[in-house]
Amino acid sequence: MKILLLVEDGRTQVVLKPETPHEKAVCDTLETLPNTYRDEFYQCQGGYTRHNGPFSGPMDQVVSGYHDKDLVIVIDAIPHDPRGK
């Protein structure tokens, strides 16, 4: 499995790119967690990684092979509590 750490606009996301059927099954299980979604990331010239953007609806998921997409886990920072709690 390839893993991409994407830090952008104050948001941290971990992208899991499964390469085997077992890894795809693991991503299917992890997808049930909150703050996850499917997206498609790919390599382009110069070694950069690009993505196509999140899906807009259920039809896109069926037509474009939704479960073959990479799994994105969003990790937002927990706001600091000024009361120290």
Secondary structure as GFF3:
##gff-version 3
##sequence-region A 1 85
A	DSSP	beta_strand	2	8	.	.	.	ID=ss1
A	DSSP	beta_strand	11	17	.	.	.	ID=ss2
A	DSSP	alpha_helix	21	30	.	.	.	ID=ss3
A	DSSP	beta_strand	36	39	.	.	.	ID=ss4
A	DSSP	beta_strand	41	43	.	.	.	ID=ss5
A	DSSP	three_ten_helix	45	47	.	.	.	ID=ss6
A	DSSP	beta_strand	49	51	.	.	.	ID=ss7
A	DSSP	alpha_helix	58	63	.	.	.	ID=ss8
A	DSSP	three_ten_helix	66	68	.	.	.	ID=ss9
A	DSSP	beta_strand	70	75	.	.	.	ID=ss10
###
